[in-house]
Amino acid sequence: MSATRMMILGLVRWMQPVHGYDVRRELLRWSADKWANVQPGSIYHALRKLTEEGLLREVATEQVGARPARVTYGITPKGEDEFQGLLRGNWWNLGEVVDPFFAAFSFLPALPREEASAALRNRARLLRAVNDSLRAAMESGWMKEDKPVHVAWMWQLSIARAEGEISWCERIADLIDAGVPYLPEDYAENIDWAQYAPMASEASWTGERRPSSEPPSEPLSEASSEPPSGPSSAGSSAAPVRPSGDGEGRTSDT
């Protein structure tokens, strides 16, 4: 709510006197619903609440025909103080960003290693595509002619953050492919890890390549280079499941 509160106060401060419709339109033009979590449906409610708190004031009310009345807003001295406090708080402090990927990554061992690696590499590809789109927009006339320079600086920050995550995704995918164990070496002696003991034997946790449970095939006769008759071990086993580019398992046609 603090981001929505700050942005509405800031826009009213810049545009006053201003209708709520124009505040909403400007926030959507900025795509604030994507990068600041400002929900379009909450803007009118926020304007009313800020007015009730004495941070905004109703300058005028216009009635055109049978249409709903349109209120024009301005900021109050109390609202100015609130805006300056929120503005400087966000400039000088670090805010926590909630990303559902962190919750999913905490259950990394629940995925087969091949799928986890493929999903991370796919995430890196998606981030690269977003960065390419931002770079193209920054080079367009729309950005150079219609936006303040600090908008491009903000997009540069998004690109830099994504570049860091791309590098991380690829590095962790390499470690998963290399079979790096998920558990520390002394997990068996650590009481805090005792609850994970039943899972420690799973290949996804240890990174070990388990030997096949199928019996070994008959050795070839020294007198003949032909394979033994009957179905081969490859033909009798289930087709392997391999991760696709989107992270979902597919059955191989081989």
C-alpha positions as CSV (number, residue, x, y, z in Angstrom):
1,M,0.0,0.0,0.0
2,S,2.9,2.4,0.7
3,A,3.9,2.5,-3.0
4,T,0.3,3.2,-4.1
5,R,0.0,5.8,-1.4
6,M,3.2,7.5,-2.4
7,M,2.5,7.5,-6.1
8,I,-1.0,8.9,-5.8
9,L,0.1,11.6,-3.5
10,G,3.0,12.4,-5.8
11,L,0.9,12.5,-8.9
12,V,-1.8,14.7,-7.3
13,R,1.1,17.0,-6.1
14,W,2.4,17.3,-9.7
15,M,-0.9,17.5,-11.5
16,Q,-3.2,19.4,-9.1
17,P,-6.0,20.2,-9.3
18,V,-6.6,16.8,-10.9
19,H,-9.5,14.4,-11.4
20,G,-9.2,10.9,-10.1
21,Y,-9.7,9.6,-13.7
22,D,-6.6,11.5,-14.8
23,V,-4.6,10.1,-11.8
24,R,-5.6,6.5,-12.8
25,R,-4.9,7.1,-16.5
26,E,-1.4,8.5,-15.7
27,L,-0.5,5.5,-13.5
28,L,-1.6,3.1,-16.2
29,R,0.4,5.0,-18.8
30,W,3.4,4.5,-16.5
31,S,2.6,0.8,-16.3
32,A,2.8,1.2,-12.5
33,D,0.6,-1.9,-12.1
34,K,3.5,-4.0,-13.4
35,W,6.5,-2.5,-11.5
36,A,5.0,-0.8,-8.5
37,N,2.1,-3.2,-7.8
38,V,-0.4,-0.4,-8.1
39,Q,-3.7,-2.1,-8.7
40,P,-6.0,0.0,-11.1
41,G,-9.1,-1.0,-9.1
42,S,-7.7,0.4,-5.9
43,I,-6.9,4.0,-7.1
44,Y,-10.3,5.6,-6.5
45,H,-10.6,3.9,-3.1
46,A,-7.1,5.2,-2.2
47,L,-8.1,8.8,-3.3
48,R,-11.1,8.7,-1.0
49,K,-9.1,7.2,1.9
50,L,-6.3,9.8,1.5
51,T,-9.0,12.5,1.5
52,E,-10.5,11.1,4.7
53,E,-7.1,11.1,6.3
54,G,-6.6,14.8,5.5
55,L,-3.8,14.1,3.1
56,L,-5.8,15.2,0.0
57,R,-8.6,17.7,-0.3
58,E,-11.5,17.9,-2.7
59,V,-11.0,21.1,-4.7
60,A,-14.2,20.9,-6.8
61,T,-17.0,18.5,-7.8
62,E,-18.2,18.5,-11.4
63,Q,-21.5,17.0,-12.7
64,V,-21.9,16.5,-16.4
65,G,-25.3,15.3,-17.4
66,A,-26.3,12.0,-16.0
67,R,-22.7,10.9,-15.5
68,P,-21.2,10.3,-12.0
69,A,-19.8,13.4,-10.3
70,R,-16.1,14.0,-10.9
71,V,-14.0,15.1,-8.0
72,T,-11.0,17.3,-8.5
73,Y,-8.2,16.7,-5.9
74,G,-5.3,18.7,-4.4
75,I,-2.7,17.8,-1.8
76,T,-2.8,19.3,1.7
77,P,0.2,20.3,3.8
78,K,-0.2,17.1,5.8
79,G,-0.2,15.2,2.5
80,E,3.0,16.9,1.5
81,D,4.7,15.8,4.7
82,E,3.4,12.3,4.2
83,F,4.7,12.2,0.5
84,Q,8.1,13.5,1.5
85,G,8.4,10.9,4.2
86,L,7.4,8.0,2.0
87,L,9.6,9.3,-0.8
88,R,12.8,9.6,1.3
89,G,12.0,6.3,3.0
90,N,12.0,4.5,-0.3
91,W,15.1,6.3,-1.5
92,W,17.3,5.6,1.6
93,N,16.1,2.2,2.7
94,L,16.0,-1.3,1.1
95,G,12.6,-2.8,0.5
96,E,11.9,-6.5,0.5
97,V,10.7,-7.8,-2.9
98,V,8.4,-10.9,-2.6
99,D,9.2,-13.3,-5.5
100,P,7.3,-16.6,-5.6
101,F,10.3,-18.1,-7.3
102,F,12.1,-18.1,-3.9
103,A,9.4,-20.2,-2.4
104,A,9.6,-22.7,-5.3
105,F,13.4,-22.8,-5.2
106,S,13.3,-23.8,-1.5
107,F,11.9,-27.1,-2.7
108,L,14.6,-27.6,-5.3
109,P,15.1,-31.3,-4.3
110,A,11.5,-32.1,-5.2
111,L,12.3,-31.7,-8.9
112,P,14.4,-34.2,-10.9
113,R,17.8,-32.7,-11.5
114,E,17.3,-32.6,-15.2
115,E,14.1,-30.7,-14.9
116,A,15.5,-28.2,-12.3
117,S,18.4,-27.5,-14.6
118,A,16.2,-27.1,-17.7
119,A,13.8,-24.8,-15.8
120,L,16.7,-22.5,-14.7
121,R,18.1,-22.3,-18.2
122,N,14.6,-21.5,-19.5
123,R,14.3,-18.8,-16.8
124,A,17.5,-17.3,-18.1
125,R,16.1,-17.3,-21.7
126,L,12.9,-15.6,-20.6
127,L,14.9,-12.9,-18.7
128,R,17.1,-12.3,-21.8
129,A,14.0,-11.8,-23.9
130,V,12.6,-9.2,-21.5
131,N,16.0,-7.4,-21.5
132,D,16.1,-7.4,-25.3
133,S,12.6,-5.9,-25.3
134,L,13.6,-3.2,-22.9
135,R,16.7,-2.3,-24.8
136,A,14.7,-2.0,-28.0
137,A,12.2,0.3,-26.3
138,M,15.0,2.4,-24.9
139,E,16.4,2.9,-28.4
140,S,13.0,3.8,-29.9
141,G,11.8,7.3,-30.6
142,W,8.9,6.7,-28.2
143,M,11.4,6.6,-25.3
144,K,13.8,9.3,-26.5
145,E,11.2,11.8,-27.5
146,D,8.3,11.2,-25.1
147,K,9.9,10.2,-21.7
148,P,12.1,11.9,-19.1
149,V,15.7,10.6,-19.1
150,H,15.3,9.0,-15.6
151,V,12.7,6.6,-17.0
152,A,15.5,5.1,-19.2
153,W,17.7,5.0,-16.1
154,M,15.1,3.0,-14.2
155,W,14.8,0.5,-17.1
156,Q,18.6,0.2,-17.0
157,L,18.3,-0.9,-13.4
158,S,15.8,-3.5,-14.4
159,I,18.2,-4.8,-17.1
160,A,21.1,-4.9,-14.7
161,R,19.2,-6.9,-12.1
162,A,18.0,-9.3,-14.7
163,E,21.6,-9.8,-16.0
164,G,22.6,-10.8,-12.5
165,E,19.8,-13.3,-12.2
166,I,20.6,-14.7,-15.7
167,S,24.2,-15.3,-14.6
168,W,23.0,-16.9,-11.4
169,C,20.5,-19.2,-13.2
170,E,23.2,-20.5,-15.5
171,R,25.7,-21.0,-12.8
172,I,23.3,-23.0,-10.5
173,A,22.1,-25.0,-13.5
174,D,25.8,-26.0,-14.2
175,L,26.2,-27.0,-10.5
176,I,23.0,-29.1,-10.6
177,D,24.2,-30.8,-13.8
178,A,27.5,-31.5,-12.2
179,G,25.8,-33.5,-9.5
180,V,26.7,-31.2,-6.5
181,P,24.9,-32.7,-3.5
182,Y,22.1,-30.6,-1.9
183,L,23.0,-31.8,1.6
184,P,26.2,-30.8,3.5
185,E,28.9,-33.5,4.0
186,D,28.2,-33.9,7.7
187,Y,24.4,-34.0,7.5
188,A,24.3,-37.5,9.1
189,E,26.0,-36.2,12.3
190,N,24.0,-32.9,12.4
191,I,20.8,-33.2,14.5
192,D,19.2,-30.3,12.6
193,W,19.4,-32.4,9.4
194,A,18.1,-35.6,10.9
195,Q,14.6,-35.0,9.6
196,Y,16.0,-35.1,6.1
197,A,17.6,-38.5,6.5
198,P,14.9,-40.5,4.7
199,M,15.3,-38.2,1.7
200,A,19.1,-38.2,1.7
201,S,19.2,-41.5,-0.2
202,E,17.4,-40.0,-3.2
203,A,19.6,-39.3,-6.1
204,S,18.2,-35.8,-6.6
205,W,19.6,-34.8,-3.1
206,T,23.0,-36.5,-3.4
207,G,23.6,-36.0,-7.1
208,E,24.7,-39.6,-7.5
209,R,23.9,-41.5,-10.6
210,R,22.2,-44.7,-9.4
211,P,23.0,-48.0,-11.2
212,S,20.2,-49.5,-13.2
213,S,18.0,-52.0,-11.3
214,E,17.7,-54.1,-14.4
215,P,19.8,-57.3,-14.7
216,P,22.9,-57.0,-16.8
217,S,22.4,-58.2,-20.4
218,E,24.0,-61.4,-21.7
219,P,27.6,-61.0,-22.8
220,L,28.2,-61.4,-26.5
221,S,29.6,-64.7,-27.6
222,E,33.2,-64.6,-28.6
223,A,32.4,-66.6,-31.7
224,S,29.8,-64.2,-32.9
225,S,29.4,-60.4,-33.1
226,E,25.6,-60.7,-33.3
227,P,23.5,-59.7,-30.3
228,P,21.6,-62.4,-28.5
229,S,18.1,-63.1,-29.7
230,G,15.0,-61.7,-27.9
231,P,14.1,-58.1,-27.0
232,S,17.0,-55.9,-26.2
233,S,17.3,-54.1,-22.8
234,A,16.6,-50.8,-24.5
235,G,13.5,-52.1,-26.1
236,S,12.1,-53.7,-23.0
237,S,12.5,-50.7,-20.7
238,A,10.2,-47.7,-20.4
239,A,11.1,-44.7,-22.6
240,P,13.1,-42.1,-20.6
241,V,11.5,-38.9,-19.6
242,R,13.4,-35.8,-20.5
243,P,12.7,-32.2,-19.6
244,S,11.4,-30.1,-22.5
245,G,12.4,-26.4,-22.9
246,D,9.4,-25.3,-20.8
247,G,10.3,-27.6,-17.9
248,E,7.6,-30.2,-18.4
249,G,8.5,-33.8,-18.8
250,R,8.1,-35.4,-22.2
251,T,8.5,-39.0,-23.2
252,S,11.3,-39.6,-25.7
253,D,10.5,-41.1,-29.1
254,T,13.7,-43.2,-29.1
